[in-house]
Amino acid sequence: MKKSFLLACTACLFPSLSGYCLDLTPRFVTRITRAQSENMPYFVEGDTRYSMELPLGVTASRGEGAAAFHFRDLDGTLTMKPSPFKPDEPFSGSALDAYRKVALGFVPAGATDISIKAEAPNPLTFHGWTSHRFTVAYQLPGRSHLQSVTFLNFSAKQQILLISDAPTNEFERVERLVMDIMGAWRTLRPGESIAVPPPL
């Protein structure tokens, strides 16, 4: 596992040897509307830029090599970060057992009754992506939680992780917003502006 993770990271540290990798640290532009201004995230892979339209009430922040999304009206989070696996490691056989083991490792400290509740092949089929999702159930004092861990083959050279987490009663709503967020992902044309101008 450690060897696989180091190889994946090394490939992204030396783009001249391996091609560019997607930088999962979001950058921001400001969109101004009549009522407010919003910081809209975008991501960079070499000379290519990707933008996303966030649903109302969702904001993004940057971590170390990762993006975090927050939901104003829900007690949930979404994190986008590098995967310790490479895209050529299949979602089947013994490799799938390794994916399961990693998926169980993202619950917070102090969690109990940890188990995989469900698995779903290819839950995100946008843009030709292939993916595999594990839904993990766990308990915190006084509250049950669900967490989805999606291993997404972003390109032929890079796999990324999407980790969403919420109390059980709010999990489905968070997952719908995650689908909206990833469905709004798009590649910007060369020279295309990211910012949306204010209305006239």
TIRO-2110 file (N, C-alpha, C; in Angstrom, 1 decimal):
// TIRO-2110
0.8, -1.2, 0.0, N, 1, A
0.0, 0.0, 0.0, CA, 1, A
0.9, 1.3, 0.0, C, 1, A
1.9, 1.3, 0.9, N, 2, A
2.7, 2.5, 1.0, CA, 2, A
3.5, 2.7, -0.3, C, 2, A
3.9, 1.6, -0.9, N, 3, A
4.7, 1.7, -2.2, CA, 3, A
3.8, 2.2, -3.3, C, 3, A
2.5, 1.8, -3.4, N, 4, A
1.6, 2.3, -4.4, CA, 4, A
1.3, 3.8, -4.2, C, 4, A
1.1, 4.2, -2.9, N, 5, A
0.9, 5.6, -2.6, CA, 5, A
2.1, 6.5, -3.0, C, 5, A
3.3, 6.0, -2.7, N, 6, A
4.5, 6.8, -3.0, CA, 6, A
4.7, 6.9, -4.5, C, 6, A
4.4, 5.8, -5.3, N, 7, A
4.5, 5.9, -6.7, CA, 7, A
3.5, 6.9, -7.3, C, 7, A
2.3, 6.9, -6.8, N, 8, A
1.3, 7.8, -7.3, CA, 8, A
1.7, 9.2, -7.0, C, 8, A
2.2, 9.5, -5.8, N, 9, A
2.6, 10.9, -5.5, CA, 9, A
3.8, 11.3, -6.3, C, 9, A
4.8, 10.4, -6.5, N, 10, A
6.0, 10.7, -7.3, CA, 10, A
5.6, 11.1, -8.7, C, 10, A
4.6, 10.4, -9.3, N, 11, A
4.2, 10.7, -10.6, CA, 11, A
3.7, 12.1, -10.8, C, 11, A
3.1, 12.6, -9.7, N, 12, A
2.5, 14.0, -9.8, CA, 12, A
3.5, 15.0, -9.4, C, 12, A
4.6, 14.6, -8.8, N, 13, A
5.7, 15.6, -8.4, CA, 13, A
6.6, 15.9, -9.6, C, 13, A
6.7, 15.0, -10.6, N, 14, A
7.6, 15.1, -11.7, CA, 14, A
6.8, 15.1, -13.0, C, 14, A
6.1, 16.2, -13.3, N, 15, A
5.3, 16.1, -14.5, CA, 15, A
6.1, 15.9, -15.8, C, 15, A
7.3, 16.3, -15.8, N, 16, A
8.1, 16.2, -17.1, CA, 16, A
8.3, 14.7, -17.4, C, 16, A
8.2, 13.8, -16.3, N, 17, A
8.4, 12.4, -16.5, CA, 17, A
7.1, 11.7, -16.8, C, 17, A
6.0, 12.2, -16.2, N, 18, A
4.8, 11.4, -16.2, CA, 18, A
3.6, 12.2, -16.8, C, 18, A
3.7, 13.4, -17.2, N, 19, A
2.5, 14.2, -17.6, CA, 19, A
1.9, 14.9, -16.4, C, 19, A
1.1, 15.9, -16.6, N, 20, A
0.6, 16.6, -15.4, CA, 20, A
-0.5, 15.9, -14.7, C, 20, A
-0.6, 16.1, -13.4, N, 21, A
-1.7, 15.6, -12.6, CA, 21, A
-2.6, 16.7, -12.1, C, 21, A
-3.8, 16.4, -11.9, N, 22, A
-4.8, 17.4, -11.4, CA, 22, A
-4.3, 17.8, -10.0, C, 22, A
-4.2, 19.2, -9.9, N, 23, A
-3.9, 19.8, -8.6, CA, 23, A
-5.3, 19.9, -7.8, C, 23, A
-5.4, 19.2, -6.7, N, 24, A
-6.7, 19.1, -6.0, CA, 24, A
-6.8, 20.3, -5.0, C, 24, A
-5.8, 21.2, -4.9, N, 25, A
-6.0, 22.4, -4.1, CA, 25, A
-6.8, 23.4, -4.9, C, 25, A
-8.0, 23.7, -4.5, N, 26, A
-8.8, 24.6, -5.4, CA, 26, A
-8.2, 26.0, -5.4, C, 26, A
-8.4, 26.7, -6.6, N, 27, A
-8.2, 28.1, -6.7, CA, 27, A
-9.5, 28.8, -6.8, C, 27, A
-9.6, 30.1, -6.7, N, 28, A
-10.9, 30.7, -6.6, CA, 28, A
-11.0, 32.0, -7.5, C, 28, A
-12.1, 32.2, -8.0, N, 29, A
-12.5, 33.5, -8.6, CA, 29, A
-13.8, 33.9, -8.0, C, 29, A
-14.0, 35.2, -8.0, N, 30, A
-15.2, 35.8, -7.4, CA, 30, A
-16.3, 36.0, -8.5, C, 30, A
-17.5, 35.5, -8.2, N, 31, A
-18.6, 35.8, -9.0, CA, 31, A
-19.5, 36.7, -8.3, C, 31, A
-19.9, 37.8, -9.0, N, 32, A
-20.8, 38.8, -8.3, CA, 32, A
-22.2, 38.8, -8.9, C, 32, A
-23.2, 38.7, -8.0, N, 33, A
-24.6, 38.7, -8.4, CA, 33, A
-25.2, 40.0, -7.8, C, 33, A
-26.4, 40.2, -8.1, N, 34, A
-27.1, 41.4, -7.5, CA, 34, A
-27.1, 41.3, -5.9, C, 34, A
-27.2, 40.1, -5.4, N, 35, A
-27.4, 40.0, -4.0, CA, 35, A
-26.1, 39.8, -3.2, C, 35, A
-25.1, 39.1, -3.8, N, 36, A
-23.9, 38.7, -3.1, CA, 36, A
-22.8, 38.4, -4.0, C, 36, A
-21.6, 38.1, -3.4, N, 37, A
-20.5, 37.7, -4.2, CA, 37, A
-20.1, 36.3, -3.7, C, 37, A
-19.7, 35.4, -4.6, N, 38, A
-19.3, 34.0, -4.2, CA, 38, A
-17.9, 33.7, -4.7, C, 38, A
-17.2, 32.9, -4.0, N, 39, A
-15.9, 32.4, -4.4, CA, 39, A
-16.1, 31.1, -5.1, C, 39, A
-15.9, 31.0, -6.4, N, 40, A
-16.1, 29.8, -7.2, CA, 40, A
-14.8, 29.1, -7.4, C, 40, A
-14.8, 27.8, -7.1, N, 41, A
-13.5, 27.0, -7.2, CA, 41, A
-13.2, 26.6, -8.6, C, 41, A
-12.0, 26.5, -8.9, N, 42, A
-11.5, 25.8, -10.1, CA, 42, A
-10.2, 25.1, -9.9, C, 42, A
-9.9, 24.1, -10.7, N, 43, A
-8.8, 23.3, -10.5, CA, 43, A
-7.9, 23.3, -11.8, C, 43, A
-6.6, 23.0, -11.6, N, 44, A
-5.7, 23.1, -12.7, CA, 44, A
-4.9, 21.8, -12.9, C, 44, A
-4.8, 21.4, -14.2, N, 45, A
-4.0, 20.2, -14.5, CA, 45, A
-3.1, 20.7, -15.7, C, 45, A
-1.8, 21.1, -15.4, N, 46, A
-1.0, 21.6, -16.5, CA, 46, A
-1.6, 22.9, -17.0, C, 46, A
-1.9, 22.9, -18.3, N, 47, A
-2.5, 24.1, -19.0, CA, 47, A
-4.0, 24.0, -19.0, C, 47, A
-4.6, 22.9, -18.5, N, 48, A
-6.0, 22.7, -18.5, CA, 48, A
-6.7, 23.1, -17.2, C, 48, A
-7.8, 23.8, -17.3, N, 49, A
-8.5, 24.3, -16.1, CA, 49, A
-9.9, 23.6, -16.1, C, 49, A
-10.4, 23.3, -14.9, N, 50, A
-11.7, 22.7, -14.7, CA, 50, A
-12.5, 23.6, -13.7, C, 50, A
-13.7, 23.8, -14.0, N, 51, A
-14.6, 24.6, -13.1, CA, 51, A
-15.8, 23.8, -12.7, C, 51, A
-16.4, 24.3, -11.7, N, 52, A
-17.7, 23.6, -11.2, CA, 52, A
-18.6, 24.7, -10.7, C, 52, A
-19.9, 24.5, -10.9, N, 53, A
-20.9, 25.4, -10.4, CA, 53, A
-21.4, 24.8, -9.1, C, 53, A
-21.2, 25.4, -8.0, N, 54, A
-21.6, 24.9, -6.7, CA, 54, A
-23.1, 25.1, -6.5, C, 54, A
-23.8, 24.1, -6.0, N, 55, A
-25.2, 24.4, -5.6, CA, 55, A
-25.3, 25.4, -4.5, C, 55, A
-26.5, 26.1, -4.5, N, 56, A
-26.8, 27.1, -3.5, CA, 56, A
-26.5, 26.5, -2.1, C, 56, A
-25.8, 27.3, -1.3, N, 57, A
-25.5, 26.9, 0.1, CA, 57, A
-24.3, 26.0, 0.3, C, 57, A
-23.6, 25.7, -0.8, N, 58, A
-22.3, 24.9, -0.8, CA, 58, A
-21.2, 25.8, -1.0, C, 58, A
-20.2, 25.7, -0.1, N, 59, A
-18.9, 26.5, -0.3, CA, 59, A
-17.7, 25.5, -0.3, C, 59, A
-16.6, 26.0, -0.8, N, 60, A
-15.4, 25.2, -0.9, CA, 60, A
-14.3, 25.9, -0.1, C, 60, A
-13.3, 25.1, 0.4, N, 61, A
-12.1, 25.7, 1.0, CA, 61, A
-11.0, 24.8, 0.6, C, 61, A
-9.8, 25.2, 0.8, N, 62, A
-8.6, 24.5, 0.4, CA, 62, A
-7.9, 23.9, 1.6, C, 62, A
-7.4, 22.6, 1.4, N, 63, A
-6.6, 22.0, 2.4, CA, 63, A
-5.2, 21.7, 1.7, C, 63, A
-4.4, 20.9, 2.4, N, 64, A
-3.1, 20.6, 1.8, CA, 64, A
-3.3, 19.6, 0.7, C, 64, A
-3.3, 20.0, -0.6, N, 65, A
-3.4, 19.1, -1.7, CA, 65, A
-4.8, 18.5, -1.8, C, 65, A
-5.8, 19.2, -1.2, N, 66, A
-7.2, 18.7, -1.2, CA, 66, A
-8.2, 19.8, -1.2, C, 66, A
-9.4, 19.5, -1.5, N, 67, A
-10.5, 20.4, -1.5, CA, 67, A
-11.6, 19.9, -0.5, C, 67, A
-12.1, 20.9, 0.3, N, 68, A
-13.2, 20.5, 1.2, CA, 68, A
-14.5, 21.3, 0.8, C, 68, A
-15.6, 20.7, 0.8, N, 69, A
-16.9, 21.3, 0.5, CA, 69, A
-17.8, 21.3, 1.7, C, 69, A
-18.4, 22.4, 2.0, N, 70, A
-19.2, 22.5, 3.2, CA, 70, A
-20.7, 22.9, 2.8, C, 70, A
-21.6, 22.4, 3.6, N, 71, A
-23.1, 22.5, 3.3, CA, 71, A
-23.7, 23.4, 4.3, C, 71, A
-24.2, 24.5, 3.9, N, 72, A
-24.8, 25.5, 4.9, CA, 72, A
-25.9, 24.9, 5.7, C, 72, A
-26.8, 24.2, 5.1, N, 73, A
-28.0, 23.7, 5.8, CA, 73, A
-27.9, 22.3, 6.2, C, 73, A
-26.8, 21.6, 6.1, N, 74, A
-26.7, 20.2, 6.4, CA, 74, A
-25.4, 20.0, 7.2, C, 74, A
-25.5, 19.0, 8.1, N, 75, A
-24.3, 18.7, 8.9, CA, 75, A
-23.5, 17.6, 8.2, C, 75, A
-22.9, 18.0, 7.1, N, 76, A
-22.1, 17.1, 6.3, CA, 76, A
-20.9, 17.7, 5.6, C, 76, A
-20.0, 16.9, 5.1, N, 77, A
-18.8, 17.4, 4.4, CA, 77, A
-18.5, 16.5, 3.2, C, 77, A
-17.8, 17.1, 2.2, N, 78, A
-17.2, 16.4, 1.1, CA, 78, A
-15.8, 16.8, 1.0, C, 78, A
-14.9, 15.8, 0.9, N, 79, A
-13.5, 16.0, 0.7, CA, 79, A
-13.0, 15.4, -0.6, C, 79, A
-12.2, 16.1, -1.4, N, 80, A
-11.7, 15.6, -2.6, CA, 80, A
-10.1, 15.6, -2.4, C, 80, A
-9.5, 14.4, -2.5, N, 81, A
-8.1, 14.3, -2.2, CA, 81, A
-7.4, 13.2, -3.1, C, 81, A
-6.1, 13.2, -3.2, N, 82, A
-5.5, 12.1, -4.0, CA, 82, A
-5.7, 10.8, -3.4, C, 82, A
-5.8, 9.8, -4.3, N, 83, A
-6.0, 8.4, -3.9, CA, 83, A
-4.6, 7.7, -3.7, C, 83, A
-4.5, 6.8, -2.8, N, 84, A
-3.3, 6.0, -2.7, CA, 84, A
-3.1, 4.9, -3.8, C, 84, A
-4.2, 4.8, -4.6, N, 85, A
-4.1, 3.8, -5.7, CA, 85, A
-3.9, 4.5, -7.1, C, 85, A
-3.5, 3.7, -8.0, N, 86, A
-3.4, 4.1, -9.4, CA, 86, A
-4.6, 3.6, -10.2, C, 86, A
-4.9, 4.3, -11.3, N, 87, A
-6.1, 3.9, -12.1, CA, 87, A
-6.1, 2.5, -12.7, C, 87, A
-4.9, 1.9, -12.8, N, 88, A
-4.8, 0.6, -13.4, CA, 88, A
-5.0, -0.5, -12.4, C, 88, A
-5.3, -0.2, -11.1, N, 89, A
-5.6, -1.2, -10.1, CA, 89, A
-7.1, -1.4, -10.2, C, 89, A
-7.6, -2.6, -10.6, N, 90, A
-9.0, -2.8, -10.9, CA, 90, A
-9.9, -2.8, -9.7, C, 90, A
-11.2, -2.6, -9.9, N, 91, A
-12.1, -2.6, -8.8, CA, 91, A
-12.7, -4.1, -8.8, C, 91, A
-11.8, -5.0, -8.6, N, 92, A
-12.3, -6.4, -8.6, CA, 92, A
-11.2, -7.3, -8.0, C, 92, A
-11.5, -8.5, -7.6, N, 93, A
-10.5, -9.4, -7.1, CA, 93, A
-9.9, -9.0, -5.8, C, 93, A
-8.6, -9.3, -5.7, N, 94, A
-7.8, -9.0, -4.5, CA, 94, A
-7.6, -7.5, -4.4, C, 94, A
-7.6, -6.8, -5.5, N, 95, A
-7.4, -5.3, -5.5, CA, 95, A
-8.6, -4.7, -4.8, C, 95, A
-9.8, -5.2, -5.0, N, 96, A
-11.0, -4.7, -4.4, CA, 96, A
-10.9, -4.9, -2.9, C, 96, A
-10.3, -5.9, -2.4, N, 97, A
-10.2, -6.1, -0.9, CA, 97, A
-9.3, -5.0, -0.4, C, 97, A
-8.2, -4.6, -1.1, N, 98, A
-7.4, -3.5, -0.7, CA, 98, A
-8.1, -2.2, -0.7, C, 98, A
-9.0, -2.0, -1.7, N, 99, A
-9.8, -0.8, -1.6, CA, 99, A
-10.7, -0.7, -0.4, C, 99, A
-11.3, -1.9, -0.1, N, 100, A
-12.2, -2.0, 1.1, CA, 100, A
-11.5, -1.6, 2.4, C, 100, A
-10.3, -2.1, 2.5, N, 101, A
-9.5, -1.8, 3.7, CA, 101, A
-9.2, -0.4, 3.8, C, 101, A
-8.8, 0.3, 2.8, N, 102, A
-8.6, 1.7, 2.8, CA, 102, A
-9.9, 2.5, 3.1, C, 102, A
-11.0, 2.1, 2.5, N, 103, A
-12.2, 2.8, 2.7, CA, 103, A
-12.7, 2.8, 4.1, C, 103, A
-12.3, 1.8, 4.9, N, 104, A
-12.7, 1.7, 6.3, CA, 104, A
-11.8, 2.6, 7.2, C, 104, A
-10.8, 3.2, 6.6, N, 105, A
-9.8, 3.9, 7.4, CA, 105, A
-10.1, 5.4, 7.5, C, 105, A
-11.2, 5.9, 7.0, N, 106, A
-11.4, 7.4, 7.0, CA, 106, A
-12.4, 7.8, 8.0, C, 106, A
-13.0, 6.9, 8.8, N, 107, A
-13.9, 7.3, 9.9, CA, 107, A
-13.1, 8.1, 11.0, C, 107, A
-13.8, 9.0, 11.7, N, 108, A
-13.1, 9.7, 12.7, CA, 108, A
-12.6, 8.9, 13.9, C, 108, A
-11.7, 9.4, 14.6, N, 109, A
-11.2, 8.8, 15.8, CA, 109, A
-12.4, 8.6, 16.8, C, 109, A
-12.4, 7.5, 17.5, N, 110, A
-13.5, 7.3, 18.4, CA, 110, A
-14.7, 6.7, 17.9, C, 110, A
-14.8, 6.4, 16.6, N, 111, A
-15.9, 5.8, 15.9, CA, 111, A
-16.0, 4.3, 16.3, C, 111, A
-17.2, 3.8, 16.5, N, 112, A
-17.4, 2.4, 16.8, CA, 112, A
-18.3, 1.7, 15.8, C, 112, A
-18.5, 0.4, 15.9, N, 113, A
-19.4, -0.3, 15.0, CA, 113, A
-19.2, 0.0, 13.6, C, 113, A
-17.9, 0.0, 13.1, N, 114, A
-17.6, 0.4, 11.7, CA, 114, A
-17.8, -0.8, 10.8, C, 114, A
-18.6, -0.6, 9.7, N, 115, A
-18.8, -1.7, 8.8, CA, 115, A
-19.1, -1.1, 7.4, C, 115, A
-18.9, -1.8, 6.3, N, 116, A
-19.3, -1.4, 5.0, CA, 116, A
-20.8, -1.8, 4.8, C, 116, A
-21.6, -0.9, 4.6, N, 117, A
-23.0, -1.1, 4.4, CA, 117, A
-23.4, -1.4, 3.0, C, 117, A
-22.7, -0.8, 2.0, N, 118, A
-23.0, -1.0, 0.6, CA, 118, A
-21.8, -0.7, -0.3, C, 118, A
-21.9, -1.3, -1.5, N, 119, A
-20.9, -1.0, -2.5, CA, 119, A
-21.6, -0.7, -3.8, C, 119, A
-21.0, 0.2, -4.6, N, 120, A
-21.7, 0.5, -5.9, CA, 120, A
-20.6, 0.7, -6.9, C, 120, A
-20.6, -0.1, -8.0, N, 121, A
-19.7, 0.1, -9.1, CA, 121, A
-20.2, 1.3, -10.0, C, 121, A
-19.3, 2.1, -10.4, N, 122, A
-19.5, 3.3, -11.3, CA, 122, A
-20.7, 4.1, -10.9, C, 122, A
-20.7, 4.7, -9.7, N, 123, A
-21.8, 5.6, -9.3, CA, 123, A
-21.7, 7.0, -10.0, C, 123, A
-20.5, 7.3, -10.5, N, 124, A
-20.2, 8.6, -11.2, CA, 124, A
-19.8, 8.3, -12.6, C, 124, A
-20.7, 8.4, -13.5, N, 125, A
-20.3, 8.1, -14.9, CA, 125, A
-20.1, 9.3, -15.8, C, 125, A
-20.1, 10.5, -15.1, N, 126, A
-19.9, 11.7, -15.9, CA, 126, A
-18.5, 11.7, -16.6, C, 126, A
-18.4, 12.3, -17.8, N, 127, A
-17.1, 12.5, -18.4, CA, 127, A
-16.3, 11.2, -18.7, C, 127, A
-17.0, 10.1, -18.8, N, 128, A
-16.3, 8.8, -19.0, CA, 128, A
-15.6, 8.3, -17.8, C, 128, A
-15.8, 8.9, -16.6, N, 129, A
-15.1, 8.4, -15.4, CA, 129, A
-15.5, 7.0, -15.1, C, 129, A
-14.6, 6.2, -14.5, N, 130, A
-15.0, 5.0, -13.9, CA, 130, A
-14.7, 5.1, -12.4, C, 130, A
-15.5, 4.4, -11.6, N, 131, A
-15.4, 4.7, -10.1, CA, 131, A
-16.0, 3.5, -9.4, C, 131, A
-15.7, 3.5, -8.1, N, 132, A
-16.3, 2.5, -7.2, CA, 132, A
-16.5, 3.1, -5.8, C, 132, A
-17.7, 2.9, -5.3, N, 133, A
-18.1, 3.6, -4.0, CA, 133, A
-18.4, 2.6, -2.9, C, 133, A
-17.8, 2.9, -1.7, N, 134, A
-18.2, 2.1, -0.5, CA, 134, A
-18.9, 3.1, 0.4, C, 134, A
-20.0, 2.6, 1.0, N, 135, A
-20.8, 3.3, 2.0, CA, 135, A
-20.5, 2.7, 3.3, C, 135, A
-19.9, 3.4, 4.2, N, 136, A
-19.4, 2.9, 5.5, CA, 136, A
-20.3, 3.5, 6.6, C, 136, A
-20.8, 2.6, 7.5, N, 137, A
-21.6, 3.0, 8.6, CA, 137, A
-20.7, 3.0, 9.9, C, 137, A
-21.0, 3.9, 10.7, N, 138, A
-20.3, 3.9, 12.0, CA, 138, A
-21.1, 4.7, 13.1, C, 138, A
-20.7, 4.6, 14.3, N, 139, A
-21.3, 5.2, 15.4, CA, 139, A
-20.4, 6.2, 16.1, C, 139, A
-20.9, 7.4, 16.4, N, 140, A
-20.3, 8.3, 17.4, CA, 140, A
-21.2, 8.4, 18.6, C, 140, A
-20.7, 8.8, 19.7, N, 141, A
-21.6, 8.9, 20.9, CA, 141, A
-22.9, 9.6, 20.6, C, 141, A
-24.0, 8.9, 20.7, N, 142, A
-25.3, 9.4, 20.6, CA, 142, A
-25.8, 9.6, 19.1, C, 142, A
-25.0, 9.2, 18.1, N, 143, A
-25.4, 9.5, 16.8, CA, 143, A
-24.8, 8.5, 15.8, C, 143, A
-25.6, 8.1, 14.8, N, 144, A
-25.1, 7.2, 13.8, CA, 144, A
-24.8, 8.0, 12.5, C, 144, A
-23.7, 7.6, 11.8, N, 145, A
-23.2, 8.3, 10.7, CA, 145, A
-23.1, 7.3, 9.5, C, 145, A
-23.1, 7.9, 8.3, N, 146, A
-22.7, 7.2, 7.1, CA, 146, A
-21.7, 8.0, 6.4, C, 146, A
-20.8, 7.3, 5.7, N, 147, A
-19.7, 7.9, 5.0, CA, 147, A
-19.5, 7.2, 3.7, C, 147, A
-19.5, 7.9, 2.6, N, 148, A
-19.2, 7.3, 1.3, CA, 148, A
-17.8, 7.6, 0.9, C, 148, A
-17.1, 6.6, 0.4, N, 149, A
-15.7, 6.7, -0.1, CA, 149, A
-15.7, 6.2, -1.5, C, 149, A
-15.5, 7.2, -2.4, N, 150, A
-15.5, 6.9, -3.9, CA, 150, A
-14.1, 7.0, -4.5, C, 150, A
-13.6, 5.9, -5.0, N, 151, A
-12.4, 5.9, -5.7, CA, 151, A
-12.7, 6.2, -7.2, C, 151, A
-12.2, 7.3, -7.7, N, 152, A
-12.6, 7.8, -9.0, CA, 152, A
-11.4, 7.9, -10.0, C, 152, A
-11.5, 7.1, -11.1, N, 153, A
-10.4, 7.2, -12.1, CA, 153, A
-10.6, 8.5, -12.9, C, 153, A
-9.9, 9.5, -12.5, N, 154, A
-10.1, 10.8, -13.2, CA, 154, A
-9.5, 10.8, -14.6, C, 154, A
-8.4, 10.1, -14.7, N, 155, A
-7.7, 10.0, -16.0, CA, 155, A
-6.9, 8.7, -16.0, C, 155, A
-6.2, 8.5, -17.1, N, 156, A
-5.5, 7.3, -17.3, CA, 156, A
-4.3, 7.2, -16.3, C, 156, A
-3.9, 8.4, -15.8, N, 157, A
-2.8, 8.4, -14.9, CA, 157, A
-3.1, 8.9, -13.5, C, 157, A
-4.3, 9.1, -13.1, N, 158, A
-4.6, 9.6, -11.8, CA, 158, A
-6.0, 9.2, -11.3, C, 158, A
-6.0, 8.7, -10.1, N, 159, A
-7.2, 8.4, -9.4, CA, 159, A
-7.3, 9.3, -8.2, C, 159, A
-8.6, 9.8, -7.9, N, 160, A
-8.8, 10.7, -6.8, CA, 160, A
-9.8, 10.1, -5.9, C, 160, A
-9.9, 10.6, -4.7, N, 161, A
-10.9, 10.1, -3.7, CA, 161, A
-11.9, 11.2, -3.4, C, 161, A
-13.2, 10.8, -3.3, N, 162, A
-14.3, 11.6, -2.8, CA, 162, A
-14.8, 11.0, -1.5, C, 162, A
-14.7, 11.8, -0.5, N, 163, A
-15.2, 11.2, 0.8, CA, 163, A
-16.3, 12.2, 1.4, C, 163, A
-17.5, 11.7, 1.4, N, 164, A
-18.6, 12.5, 2.0, CA, 164, A
-19.1, 11.8, 3.3, C, 164, A
-19.5, 12.7, 4.2, N, 165, A
-19.8, 12.2, 5.5, CA, 165, A
-21.0, 13.0, 6.1, C, 165, A
-21.9, 12.3, 6.8, N, 166, A
-23.0, 13.0, 7.4, CA, 166, A
-23.7, 12.1, 8.4, C, 166, A
-24.5, 12.7, 9.3, N, 167, A
-25.4, 11.8, 10.1, CA, 167, A
-26.3, 11.1, 9.2, C, 167, A
-26.7, 9.9, 9.7, N, 168, A
-27.5, 9.0, 8.8, CA, 168, A
-28.7, 9.7, 8.3, C, 168, A
-29.4, 10.5, 9.1, N, 169, A
-30.7, 11.1, 8.6, CA, 169, A
-30.5, 12.2, 7.6, C, 169, A
-29.2, 12.7, 7.4, N, 170, A
-28.9, 13.7, 6.4, CA, 170, A
-28.1, 13.2, 5.2, C, 170, A
-27.7, 12.0, 5.3, N, 171, A
-26.7, 11.4, 4.3, CA, 171, A
-27.2, 11.5, 2.9, C, 171, A
-28.5, 11.1, 2.7, N, 172, A
-29.0, 11.1, 1.3, CA, 172, A
-29.0, 12.5, 0.7, C, 172, A
-29.3, 13.5, 1.4, N, 173, A
-29.3, 14.8, 0.9, CA, 173, A
-27.9, 15.3, 0.6, C, 173, A
-27.0, 14.9, 1.4, N, 174, A
-25.6, 15.2, 1.1, CA, 174, A
-25.1, 14.5, -0.2, C, 174, A
-25.5, 13.3, -0.3, N, 175, A
-25.1, 12.5, -1.5, CA, 175, A
-25.7, 13.1, -2.8, C, 175, A
-26.9, 13.6, -2.7, N, 176, A
-27.5, 14.3, -3.9, CA, 176, A
-26.7, 15.5, -4.3, C, 176, A
-26.3, 16.3, -3.3, N, 177, A
-25.5, 17.5, -3.6, CA, 177, A
-24.1, 17.1, -4.1, C, 177, A
-23.5, 16.0, -3.7, N, 178, A
-22.2, 15.5, -4.2, CA, 178, A
-22.4, 15.2, -5.7, C, 178, A
-23.5, 14.5, -6.1, N, 179, A
-23.8, 14.2, -7.5, CA, 179, A
-23.9, 15.5, -8.3, C, 179, A
-24.6, 16.5, -7.7, N, 180, A
-24.7, 17.8, -8.4, CA, 180, A
-23.4, 18.5, -8.6, C, 180, A
-22.5, 18.4, -7.6, N, 181, A
-21.2, 19.1, -7.6, CA, 181, A
-20.4, 18.4, -8.7, C, 181, A
-20.3, 17.1, -8.7, N, 182, A
-19.5, 16.4, -9.7, CA, 182, A
-20.1, 16.5, -11.1, C, 182, A
-21.4, 16.5, -11.2, N, 183, A
-22.0, 16.6, -12.5, CA, 183, A
-21.8, 18.0, -13.1, C, 183, A
-21.5, 19.0, -12.3, N, 184, A
-21.2, 20.4, -12.8, CA, 184, A
-19.8, 20.6, -13.2, C, 184, A
-19.0, 19.6, -13.0, N, 185, A
-17.5, 19.6, -13.4, CA, 185, A
-17.4, 19.8, -14.9, C, 185, A
-16.6, 20.8, -15.4, N, 186, A
-16.4, 20.9, -16.8, CA, 186, A
-15.1, 21.4, -17.1, C, 186, A
-14.6, 21.1, -18.3, N, 187, A
-13.3, 21.6, -18.8, CA, 187, A
-13.5, 22.9, -19.5, C, 187, A
-12.7, 23.9, -19.1, N, 188, A
-12.8, 25.2, -19.7, CA, 188, A
-12.0, 25.3, -21.0, C, 188, A
-12.5, 25.9, -22.0, N, 189, A
-11.8, 26.1, -23.3, CA, 189, A
-10.6, 27.0, -23.1, C, 189, A
-9.6, 26.9, -23.9, N, 190, A
-8.4, 27.8, -23.8, CA, 190, A
-8.9, 29.2, -23.9, C, 190, A
-8.5, 30.0, -22.9, N, 191, A
-8.8, 31.4, -22.9, CA, 191, A
-10.2, 31.8, -22.4, C, 191, A
-11.0, 30.7, -22.0, N, 192, A
-12.4, 31.0, -21.5, CA, 192, A
-12.3, 31.5, -20.1, C, 192, A
-13.1, 32.5, -19.8, N, 193, A
-13.1, 33.1, -18.5, CA, 193, A
-13.8, 32.2, -17.5, C, 193, A
-13.3, 32.1, -16.3, N, 194, A
-14.0, 31.3, -15.2, CA, 194, A
-15.1, 32.2, -14.6, C, 194, A
-14.8, 33.5, -14.4, N, 195, A
-15.7, 34.3, -13.7, CA, 195, A
-17.0, 34.6, -14.5, C, 195, A
-18.1, 34.6, -13.8, N, 196, A
-19.4, 35.0, -14.4, CA, 196, A
-19.6, 36.4, -14.2, C, 196, A
-19.8, 37.2, -15.2, N, 197, A
-20.0, 38.7, -15.0, CA, 197, A
-21.3, 39.0, -14.3, C, 197, A
-21.4, 40.1, -13.6, N, 198, A
-22.7, 40.4, -13.0, CA, 198, A
-23.7, 40.7, -14.0, C, 198, A
-25.0, 40.5, -13.6, N, 199, A
-26.1, 40.8, -14.6, CA, 199, A
-26.2, 42.3, -14.8, C, 199, A
-26.7, 42.7, -16.0, N, 200, A
-26.8, 44.1, -16.3, CA, 200, A
-28.0, 44.7, -15.6, C, 200, A
END
